[in-house]
Amino acid sequence: MISPEYLDTTLRCPYDPNRARLRDEGDHLVCVRCALKFRVRDDIPNMLVEEAELPPGCESLSDLPCQKEGK
């Protein structure tokens, strides 16, 4: 389990580290802004966007809402 303090103060979505927080869903961290899902294994999150799971309706990283908004 990822520390709630670490999640609140340090971890952010790589696409918008100044604003986009993450929520803990057990085996994934999910960006509250674009819904990109980052896998967590052995309490270590994989924050590589290229390996993240896209939300429904997105075919590629460029389809993410935060990318369409121009950040």
Biopython code that builds the backbone (N, CA, C, O; Angstrom):
import numpy as np
from Bio.PDB.StructureBuilder import StructureBuilder

atoms = [
    (1, "MET", "N", (0.834, -1.189, 0.000)),
    (1, "MET", "CA", (0.000, 0.000, 0.000)),
    (1, "MET", "C", (0.879, 1.253, 0.000)),
    (1, "MET", "O", (1.872, 1.333, 0.723)),
    (2, "ILE", "N", (0.501, 2.204, -0.806)),
    (2, "ILE", "CA", (1.241, 3.455, -0.880)),
    (2, "ILE", "C", (0.757, 4.370, 0.235)),
    (2, "ILE", "O", (-0.445, 4.506, 0.462)),
    (3, "SER", "N", (1.680, 4.982, 0.913)),
    (3, "SER", "CA", (1.362, 5.877, 2.010)),
    (3, "SER", "C", (0.441, 7.003, 1.537)),
    (3, "SER", "O", (0.741, 7.660, 0.540)),
    (4, "PRO", "N", (-0.675, 7.236, 2.235)),
    (4, "PRO", "CA", (-1.562, 8.342, 1.853)),
    (4, "PRO", "C", (-0.848, 9.697, 1.854)),
    (4, "PRO", "O", (-1.145, 10.554, 1.022)),
    (5, "GLU", "N", (0.082, 9.889, 2.775)),
    (5, "GLU", "CA", (0.831, 11.143, 2.827)),
    (5, "GLU", "C", (1.694, 11.306, 1.571)),
    (5, "GLU", "O", (1.742, 12.386, 0.983)),
    (6, "TYR", "N", (2.367, 10.240, 1.168)),
    (6, "TYR", "CA", (3.198, 10.272, -0.041)),
    (6, "TYR", "C", (2.333, 10.539, -1.273)),
    (6, "TYR", "O", (2.708, 11.303, -2.162)),
    (7, "LEU", "N", (1.175, 9.896, -1.304)),
    (7, "LEU", "CA", (0.259, 10.076, -2.417)),
    (7, "LEU", "C", (-0.262, 11.519, -2.472)),
    (7, "LEU", "O", (-0.385, 12.089, -3.557)),
    (8, "ASP", "N", (-0.564, 12.102, -1.332)),
    (8, "ASP", "CA", (-1.092, 13.471, -1.285)),
    (8, "ASP", "C", (-0.044, 14.543, -1.536)),
    (8, "ASP", "O", (-0.355, 15.596, -2.092)),
    (9, "THR", "N", (1.183, 14.289, -1.135)),
    (9, "THR", "CA", (2.193, 15.345, -1.202)),
    (9, "THR", "C", (3.198, 15.218, -2.335)),
    (9, "THR", "O", (3.800, 16.215, -2.734)),
    (10, "THR", "N", (3.393, 14.020, -2.860)),
    (10, "THR", "CA", (4.492, 13.819, -3.800)),
    (10, "THR", "C", (4.070, 13.285, -5.163)),
    (10, "THR", "O", (4.426, 13.863, -6.189)),
    (11, "LEU", "N", (3.327, 12.202, -5.185)),
    (11, "LEU", "CA", (2.992, 11.572, -6.459)),
    (11, "LEU", "C", (1.961, 12.376, -7.232)),
    (11, "LEU", "O", (0.953, 12.814, -6.678)),
    (12, "ARG", "N", (2.222, 12.562, -8.508)),
    (12, "ARG", "CA", (1.321, 13.267, -9.412)),
    (12, "ARG", "C", (1.375, 12.583, -10.772)),
    (12, "ARG", "O", (2.320, 11.852, -11.068)),
    (13, "CYS", "N", (0.372, 12.820, -11.588)),
    (13, "CYS", "CA", (0.372, 12.302, -12.957)),
    (13, "CYS", "C", (1.509, 12.967, -13.727)),
    (13, "CYS", "O", (1.639, 14.191, -13.683)),
    (14, "PRO", "N", (2.327, 12.201, -14.425)),
    (14, "PRO", "CA", (3.434, 12.780, -15.178)),
    (14, "PRO", "C", (3.003, 13.783, -16.254)),
    (14, "PRO", "O", (3.791, 14.647, -16.637)),
    (15, "TYR", "N", (1.770, 13.679, -16.745)),
    (15, "TYR", "CA", (1.304, 14.616, -17.757)),
    (15, "TYR", "C", (0.960, 15.988, -17.193)),
    (15, "TYR", "O", (0.962, 16.973, -17.930)),
    (16, "ASP", "N", (0.671, 16.067, -15.919)),
    (16, "ASP", "CA", (0.344, 17.359, -15.308)),
    (16, "ASP", "C", (0.765, 17.349, -13.839)),
    (16, "ASP", "O", (-0.089, 17.380, -12.953)),
    (17, "PRO", "N", (2.077, 17.307, -13.570)),
    (17, "PRO", "CA", (2.561, 17.149, -12.199)),
    (17, "PRO", "C", (2.210, 18.301, -11.269)),
    (17, "PRO", "O", (2.250, 18.132, -10.050)),
    (18, "ASN", "N", (1.868, 19.462, -11.805)),
    (18, "ASN", "CA", (1.521, 20.591, -10.945)),
    (18, "ASN", "C", (0.103, 20.510, -10.402)),
    (18, "ASN", "O", (-0.197, 21.073, -9.350)),
    (19, "ARG", "N", (-0.773, 19.805, -11.126)),
    (19, "ARG", "CA", (-2.174, 19.809, -10.714)),
    (19, "ARG", "C", (-2.804, 18.440, -10.506)),
    (19, "ARG", "O", (-3.618, 18.276, -9.597)),
    (20, "ALA", "N", (-2.455, 17.466, -11.313)),
    (20, "ALA", "CA", (-3.197, 16.206, -11.338)),
    (20, "ALA", "C", (-2.782, 15.252, -10.219)),
    (20, "ALA", "O", (-1.677, 14.709, -10.221)),
    (21, "ARG", "N", (-3.664, 15.068, -9.293)),
    (21, "ARG", "CA", (-3.437, 14.119, -8.197)),
    (21, "ARG", "C", (-3.817, 12.713, -8.638)),
    (21, "ARG", "O", (-4.467, 12.514, -9.664)),
    (22, "LEU", "N", (-3.395, 11.752, -7.840)),
    (22, "LEU", "CA", (-3.681, 10.356, -8.111)),
    (22, "LEU", "C", (-4.501, 9.780, -6.969)),
    (22, "LEU", "O", (-4.346, 10.182, -5.816)),
    (23, "ARG", "N", (-5.373, 8.835, -7.296)),
    (23, "ARG", "CA", (-6.094, 8.124, -6.238)),
    (23, "ARG", "C", (-5.648, 6.667, -6.257)),
    (23, "ARG", "O", (-5.367, 6.102, -7.314)),
    (24, "ASP", "N", (-5.591, 6.086, -5.102)),
    (24, "ASP", "CA", (-5.134, 4.707, -4.943)),
    (24, "ASP", "C", (-6.304, 3.758, -5.143)),
    (24, "ASP", "O", (-7.318, 3.853, -4.452)),
    (25, "GLU", "N", (-6.157, 2.852, -6.084)),
    (25, "GLU", "CA", (-7.171, 1.823, -6.324)),
    (25, "GLU", "C", (-6.581, 0.436, -6.114)),
    (25, "GLU", "O", (-6.945, -0.512, -6.809)),
    (26, "GLY", "N", (-5.671, 0.323, -5.158)),
    (26, "GLY", "CA", (-5.072, -0.961, -4.826)),
    (26, "GLY", "C", (-3.927, -1.335, -5.735)),
    (26, "GLY", "O", (-2.769, -1.048, -5.430)),
    (27, "ASP", "N", (-4.237, -1.978, -6.861)),
    (27, "ASP", "CA", (-3.174, -2.399, -7.776)),
    (27, "ASP", "C", (-2.898, -1.363, -8.854)),
    (27, "ASP", "O", (-2.090, -1.603, -9.751)),
    (28, "HIS", "N", (-3.568, -0.200, -8.777)),
    (28, "HIS", "CA", (-3.341, 0.900, -9.718)),
    (28, "HIS", "C", (-3.426, 2.238, -8.989)),
    (28, "HIS", "O", (-4.103, 2.363, -7.968)),
    (29, "LEU", "N", (-2.727, 3.234, -9.531)),
    (29, "LEU", "CA", (-2.950, 4.623, -9.171)),
    (29, "LEU", "C", (-3.628, 5.243, -10.384)),
    (29, "LEU", "O", (-3.203, 5.014, -11.517)),
    (30, "VAL", "N", (-4.672, 6.020, -10.158)),
    (30, "VAL", "CA", (-5.442, 6.586, -11.257)),
    (30, "VAL", "C", (-5.423, 8.109, -11.172)),
    (30, "VAL", "O", (-5.699, 8.681, -10.118)),
    (31, "CYS", "N", (-5.101, 8.755, -12.276)),
    (31, "CYS", "CA", (-5.106, 10.207, -12.346)),
    (31, "CYS", "C", (-6.549, 10.691, -12.242)),
    (31, "CYS", "O", (-7.414, 10.228, -12.986)),
    (32, "VAL", "N", (-6.811, 11.619, -11.325)),
    (32, "VAL", "CA", (-8.176, 12.119, -11.166)),
    (32, "VAL", "C", (-8.574, 13.042, -12.309)),
    (32, "VAL", "O", (-9.761, 13.316, -12.486)),
    (33, "ARG", "N", (-7.623, 13.524, -13.081)),
    (33, "ARG", "CA", (-7.916, 14.430, -14.191)),
    (33, "ARG", "C", (-8.153, 13.694, -15.511)),
    (33, "ARG", "O", (-9.153, 13.943, -16.185)),
    (34, "CYS", "N", (-7.249, 12.793, -15.885)),
    (34, "CYS", "CA", (-7.362, 12.144, -17.197)),
    (34, "CYS", "C", (-7.698, 10.654, -17.119)),
    (34, "CYS", "O", (-7.944, 10.028, -18.150)),
    (35, "ALA", "N", (-7.712, 10.075, -15.917)),
    (35, "ALA", "CA", (-8.061, 8.664, -15.680)),
    (35, "ALA", "C", (-7.016, 7.670, -16.187)),
    (35, "ALA", "O", (-7.312, 6.481, -16.308)),
    (36, "LEU", "N", (-5.815, 8.126, -16.481)),
    (36, "LEU", "CA", (-4.723, 7.231, -16.844)),
    (36, "LEU", "C", (-4.402, 6.357, -15.633)),
    (36, "LEU", "O", (-4.317, 6.859, -14.512)),
    (37, "LYS", "N", (-4.222, 5.047, -15.853)),
    (37, "LYS", "CA", (-3.998, 4.105, -14.755)),
    (37, "LYS", "C", (-2.550, 3.616, -14.750)),
    (37, "LYS", "O", (-2.044, 3.113, -15.754)),
    (38, "PHE", "N", (-1.898, 3.774, -13.603)),
    (38, "PHE", "CA", (-0.511, 3.355, -13.419)),
    (38, "PHE", "C", (-0.493, 2.132, -12.517)),
    (38, "PHE", "O", (-1.020, 2.162, -11.405)),
    (39, "ARG", "N", (0.109, 1.068, -12.996)),
    (39, "ARG", "CA", (0.164, -0.190, -12.241)),
    (39, "ARG", "C", (1.075, -0.067, -11.031)),
    (39, "ARG", "O", (2.110, 0.597, -11.079)),
    (40, "VAL", "N", (0.669, -0.722, -9.935)),
    (40, "VAL", "CA", (1.466, -0.785, -8.713)),
    (40, "VAL", "C", (1.798, -2.254, -8.461)),
    (40, "VAL", "O", (0.909, -3.102, -8.381)),
    (41, "ARG", "N", (3.097, -2.538, -8.338)),
    (41, "ARG", "CA", (3.552, -3.897, -8.010)),
    (41, "ARG", "C", (4.493, -3.827, -6.831)),
    (41, "ARG", "O", (5.432, -3.032, -6.822)),
    (42, "ASP", "N", (4.245, -4.650, -5.847)),
    (42, "ASP", "CA", (5.075, -4.686, -4.643)),
    (42, "ASP", "C", (5.220, -3.288, -4.041)),
    (42, "ASP", "O", (6.303, -2.894, -3.607)),
    (43, "ASP", "N", (4.106, -2.543, -4.021)),
    (43, "ASP", "CA", (4.040, -1.184, -3.462)),
    (43, "ASP", "C", (4.887, -0.163, -4.217)),
    (43, "ASP", "O", (5.190, 0.905, -3.684)),
    (44, "ILE", "N", (5.268, -0.478, -5.443)),
    (44, "ILE", "CA", (6.049, 0.451, -6.262)),
    (44, "ILE", "C", (5.233, 0.793, -7.510)),
    (44, "ILE", "O", (4.944, -0.087, -8.321)),
    (45, "PRO", "N", (4.856, 2.075, -7.669)),
    (45, "PRO", "CA", (4.092, 2.448, -8.852)),
    (45, "PRO", "C", (4.986, 2.607, -10.081)),
    (45, "PRO", "O", (6.089, 3.148, -10.000)),
    (46, "ASN", "N", (4.493, 2.129, -11.206)),
    (46, "ASN", "CA", (5.170, 2.325, -12.484)),
    (46, "ASN", "C", (4.563, 3.585, -13.104)),
    (46, "ASN", "O", (3.443, 3.548, -13.614)),
    (47, "MET", "N", (5.292, 4.690, -13.062)),
    (47, "MET", "CA", (4.770, 5.979, -13.503)),
    (47, "MET", "C", (5.134, 6.313, -14.951)),
    (47, "MET", "O", (5.069, 7.477, -15.346)),
    (48, "LEU", "N", (5.510, 5.324, -15.734)),
    (48, "LEU", "CA", (5.807, 5.546, -17.154)),
    (48, "LEU", "C", (4.499, 5.619, -17.938)),
    (48, "LEU", "O", (3.740, 4.651, -17.976)),
    (49, "VAL", "N", (4.239, 6.756, -18.556)),
    (49, "VAL", "CA", (2.978, 6.918, -19.279)),
    (49, "VAL", "C", (2.864, 5.936, -20.439)),
    (49, "VAL", "O", (1.756, 5.534, -20.795)),
    (50, "GLU", "N", (3.967, 5.549, -21.024)),
    (50, "GLU", "CA", (3.950, 4.608, -22.134)),
    (50, "GLU", "C", (3.476, 3.224, -21.698)),
    (50, "GLU", "O", (3.035, 2.433, -22.532)),
    (51, "GLU", "N", (3.560, 2.927, -20.419)),
    (51, "GLU", "CA", (3.142, 1.624, -19.911)),
    (51, "GLU", "C", (1.839, 1.707, -19.114)),
    (51, "GLU", "O", (1.377, 0.699, -18.579)),
    (52, "ALA", "N", (1.253, 2.884, -19.033)),
    (52, "ALA", "CA", (0.007, 3.064, -18.297)),
    (52, "ALA", "C", (-1.173, 2.559, -19.121)),
    (52, "ALA", "O", (-1.090, 2.442, -20.343)),
    (53, "GLU", "N", (-2.260, 2.265, -18.437)),
    (53, "GLU", "CA", (-3.478, 1.807, -19.092)),
    (53, "GLU", "C", (-4.342, 3.021, -19.437)),
    (53, "GLU", "O", (-4.622, 3.864, -18.585)),
    (54, "LEU", "N", (-4.747, 3.092, -20.677)),
    (54, "LEU", "CA", (-5.583, 4.195, -21.134)),
    (54, "LEU", "C", (-7.012, 4.041, -20.615)),
    (54, "LEU", "O", (-7.494, 2.919, -20.458)),
    (55, "PRO", "N", (-7.690, 5.151, -20.349)),
    (55, "PRO", "CA", (-9.085, 5.063, -19.923)),
    (55, "PRO", "C", (-9.988, 4.694, -21.105)),
    (55, "PRO", "O", (-9.581, 4.821, -22.260)),
    (56, "PRO", "N", (-11.205, 4.240, -20.820)),
    (56, "PRO", "CA", (-12.135, 3.916, -21.903)),
    (56, "PRO", "C", (-12.341, 5.115, -22.827)),
    (56, "PRO", "O", (-12.441, 6.256, -22.376)),
    (57, "GLY", "N", (-12.400, 4.837, -24.113)),
    (57, "GLY", "CA", (-12.634, 5.882, -25.096)),
    (57, "GLY", "C", (-11.371, 6.539, -25.627)),
    (57, "GLY", "O", (-11.442, 7.373, -26.529)),
    (58, "CYS", "N", (-10.229, 6.178, -25.086)),
    (58, "CYS", "CA", (-8.956, 6.734, -25.556)),
    (58, "CYS", "C", (-8.187, 5.655, -26.298)),
    (58, "CYS", "O", (-7.913, 4.582, -25.760)),
    (59, "GLU", "N", (-7.849, 5.955, -27.529)),
    (59, "GLU", "CA", (-7.081, 5.016, -28.351)),
    (59, "GLU", "C", (-5.575, 5.222, -28.196)),
    (59, "GLU", "O", (-4.792, 4.296, -28.411)),
    (60, "SER", "N", (-5.171, 6.447, -27.820)),
    (60, "SER", "CA", (-3.755, 6.759, -27.660)),
    (60, "SER", "C", (-3.598, 7.830, -26.589)),
    (60, "SER", "O", (-4.579, 8.413, -26.127)),
    (61, "LEU", "N", (-2.354, 8.080, -26.203)),
    (61, "LEU", "CA", (-2.087, 9.099, -25.181)),
    (61, "LEU", "C", (-2.551, 10.482, -25.636)),
    (61, "LEU", "O", (-2.930, 11.307, -24.805)),
    (62, "SER", "N", (-2.527, 10.741, -26.923)),
    (62, "SER", "CA", (-2.964, 12.048, -27.428)),
    (62, "SER", "C", (-4.470, 12.250, -27.297)),
    (62, "SER", "O", (-4.955, 13.374, -27.431)),
    (63, "ASP", "N", (-5.218, 11.171, -27.035)),
    (63, "ASP", "CA", (-6.667, 11.267, -26.846)),
    (63, "ASP", "C", (-7.065, 11.636, -25.418)),
    (63, "ASP", "O", (-8.238, 11.897, -25.152)),
    (64, "LEU", "N", (-6.106, 11.660, -24.502)),
    (64, "LEU", "CA", (-6.421, 11.985, -23.111)),
    (64, "LEU", "C", (-6.966, 13.405, -23.001)),
    (64, "LEU", "O", (-6.490, 14.296, -23.705)),
    (65, "PRO", "N", (-7.948, 13.636, -22.139)),
    (65, "PRO", "CA", (-8.518, 14.975, -21.990)),
    (65, "PRO", "C", (-7.469, 16.051, -21.687)),
    (65, "PRO", "O", (-7.557, 17.161, -22.212)),
    (66, "CYS", "N", (-6.496, 15.740, -20.860)),
    (66, "CYS", "CA", (-5.484, 16.733, -20.503)),
    (66, "CYS", "C", (-4.585, 17.088, -21.694)),
    (66, "CYS", "O", (-4.004, 18.173, -21.726)),
    (67, "GLN", "N", (-4.468, 16.194, -22.656)),
    (67, "GLN", "CA", (-3.665, 16.481, -23.847)),
    (67, "GLN", "C", (-4.462, 17.292, -24.865)),
    (67, "GLN", "O", (-3.898, 18.111, -25.590)),
    (68, "LYS", "N", (-5.755, 17.064, -24.918)),
    (68, "LYS", "CA", (-6.606, 17.819, -25.829)),
    (68, "LYS", "C", (-6.788, 19.263, -25.360)),
    (68, "LYS", "O", (-6.946, 20.170, -26.177)),
    (69, "GLU", "N", (-6.765, 19.472, -24.047)),
    (69, "GLU", "CA", (-6.930, 20.806, -23.473)),
    (69, "GLU", "C", (-5.691, 21.661, -23.664)),
    (69, "GLU", "O", (-5.741, 22.879, -23.496)),
    (70, "GLY", "N", (-4.584, 21.031, -24.013)),
    (70, "GLY", "CA", (-3.321, 21.760, -24.129)),
    (70, "GLY", "C", (-2.751, 22.079, -22.762)),
    (70, "GLY", "O", (-1.977, 23.021, -22.591)),
    (71, "LYS", "N", (-3.157, 21.263, -21.782)),
    (71, "LYS", "CA", (-2.721, 21.410, -20.390)),
    (71, "LYS", "C", (-3.171, 22.735, -19.895)),
    (71, "LYS", "O", (-2.916, 23.082, -18.741)),
]
sb = StructureBuilder()
sb.init_structure("model")
sb.init_model(0)
sb.init_chain("A")
sb.init_seg("    ")
for serial, (resi, resn, name, xyz) in enumerate(atoms, 1):
    if name == "N":
        sb.init_residue(resn, " ", resi, " ")
    sb.init_atom(name, np.array(xyz, "f"), 0.0, 1.0, " ", f" {name:<3s}", serial, name[0])
structure = sb.get_structure()
